[in-house]
Amino acid sequence: MLNICLLSKWIFRLLSEDGIWQQLLKRKYLKNSTLAQTVMRPGDSQFWSGLMEPKDHLLPRGKFKVKNGEQIRFWEDWWLGTEPLMNQFPTLYNIARKKNQTVASVVSSNPLNISFRRALVGDKLRMLLEVVVLLVNVNLTDAGDIWEWKPDSNSVFFCQSHVQ
């Protein structure tokens, strides 16, 4: 459990800070994808493979603040409302063509860059309109997205709150 906690601290710092080591890891392993989109690949270092293990447990425990929208997955990450959009609108998520796309790729175009495998009528169209209403106040900026740890009100990561 201690190893998971320590590795989670590295992920937390990778998400919330922008130092030299964070930039190095992002260039080497993330390239043009987000941390959430990245999966373990053969040939990755043992350190990076170890970081990928607790990632899926840690990410749902924090919320993103949208700035440029390039590090936030539109459907899967928690950034709008009280939970990820895939949980708020599971029917739409299930028929979405592009899963794992970023907030920037969806919001930066007009109309929204969302497509579905079938036509939206009735309740599904109403749900899409609810999503559009939620997105009205989303304004992208040039700053990088921010991930905040939510179990503690002061957004400071503590191992005790992570393992509970």
Buried (B, 14 or more C-beta within 10 A) or exposed (E): EEEBBEBBBBBBBBBBEEEEEBEEBBEEBBEEBBBBBBEBEEEBEEEBEBBBBBBEEBBBBBBBEBBBBBBBBBBBBBBBEEEBBBBBBEEBBEBBEEEBBBBBBBBBEEEBBBEBEEEBEEEBEEBBEEBEEBBEEEEBEEEEBBBBBEBEEEBEBBBEEBEE
